[in-house]
């Protein structure tokens, strides 16, 4: 299985759980897609084996929050999960997980 697909993302942010929908496609070592939470924003990054980094935003300029996700893809028997840390505007990372739908 590949990282390509749609994921429900749950971030354990300091203010509580934050949810979004991430759509990713891998092209070589690059990632492209969208992140939907308070609007739809482009997402992009890289993947190396099962490790990935991708960047996106939430909201609209000038108040857009920049998000950076770092983690790993875990392939299970019938699904794929993403797990790692999400950082908003250079804050400390919060744990996140993504479940492929």
C-alpha positions as CSV (number, residue, x, y, z in Angstrom):
1,X,0.0,0.0,0.0
2,X,1.1,3.5,-0.7
3,X,0.5,6.8,1.2
4,X,-1.8,7.9,-1.6
5,X,-5.4,8.5,-0.4
6,X,-7.7,10.4,1.9
7,X,-7.1,10.5,5.7
8,X,-9.1,11.8,8.7
9,X,-6.5,13.7,10.7
10,X,-6.8,14.2,14.5
11,X,-4.3,16.6,16.1
12,X,-4.0,16.6,19.9
13,X,-3.6,20.4,20.1
14,X,-3.2,22.3,23.5
15,X,-6.7,23.7,23.0
16,X,-8.2,20.3,22.4
17,X,-8.6,17.9,19.5
18,X,-8.5,19.4,16.0
19,X,-9.8,17.5,13.0
20,X,-9.1,17.8,9.2
21,X,-9.2,15.9,6.0
22,X,-5.9,15.3,4.2
23,X,-5.7,14.0,0.6
24,X,-2.2,13.0,-0.6
25,X,-0.6,11.6,-3.7
26,X,3.0,10.6,-3.9
27,X,5.0,11.4,-7.1
28,X,8.4,9.9,-6.7
29,X,9.7,11.3,-3.3
30,X,7.3,14.2,-3.5
31,X,3.9,14.6,-1.9
32,X,1.0,16.7,-3.3
33,X,-2.5,17.2,-2.1
34,X,-5.0,19.2,0.0
35,X,-5.8,19.7,3.6
36,X,-9.3,20.7,4.6
37,X,-10.0,22.3,7.9
38,X,-11.7,25.8,7.9
39,X,-11.2,25.8,4.1
40,X,-9.3,23.8,1.6
41,X,-5.5,24.5,1.3
42,X,-2.8,22.9,-0.7
43,X,-0.4,20.4,0.9
44,X,3.0,19.3,-0.2
45,X,6.1,17.7,1.1
46,X,8.3,14.6,0.8
47,X,8.3,10.9,1.6
48,X,11.3,8.7,2.1
49,X,10.4,5.1,2.8
50,X,7.7,5.3,5.4
51,X,8.9,8.7,6.8
52,X,7.2,11.9,5.6
53,X,7.0,15.6,6.0
54,X,4.3,17.8,4.6
55,X,3.3,21.4,4.9
56,X,-0.1,23.1,4.6
57,X,-2.1,26.0,6.1
58,X,-5.4,26.6,7.8
59,X,-7.5,29.7,7.2
60,X,-6.8,32.5,4.8
61,X,-4.1,35.2,4.7
62,X,-3.2,37.3,6.6
63,X,-4.3,35.1,9.5
64,X,-3.3,31.8,7.9
65,X,-1.7,29.3,10.3
66,X,1.2,27.4,8.8
67,X,1.2,23.7,9.6
68,X,4.1,21.2,9.4
69,X,3.6,17.5,9.8
70,X,6.4,15.0,10.4
71,X,5.8,11.4,10.9
72,X,5.6,7.9,9.6
73,X,3.2,5.8,7.5
74,X,2.2,2.5,9.2
75,X,0.9,-0.1,6.8
76,X,-1.5,-2.5,8.4
77,X,-3.2,-5.6,7.0
78,X,-6.1,-3.7,5.4
79,X,-5.3,0.0,6.1
80,X,-2.7,2.7,6.4
81,X,-2.2,5.0,9.3
82,X,-0.2,8.2,9.7
83,X,1.3,9.1,13.0
84,X,3.8,11.8,14.2
85,X,3.9,15.5,15.3
86,X,2.2,18.6,13.9
87,X,3.6,22.0,14.4
88,X,1.6,25.2,14.0
89,X,3.5,28.4,13.2
90,X,6.8,27.1,14.7
91,X,5.1,26.0,18.0
92,X,6.0,22.9,19.9
93,X,4.7,19.8,18.0
94,X,1.4,18.2,19.0
95,X,0.8,14.5,18.4
96,X,-1.4,13.6,15.5
97,X,-2.7,10.5,13.8
98,X,-4.4,10.0,10.5
99,X,-6.7,7.1,9.5
100,X,-7.1,6.3,5.8
101,X,-10.7,6.2,4.7
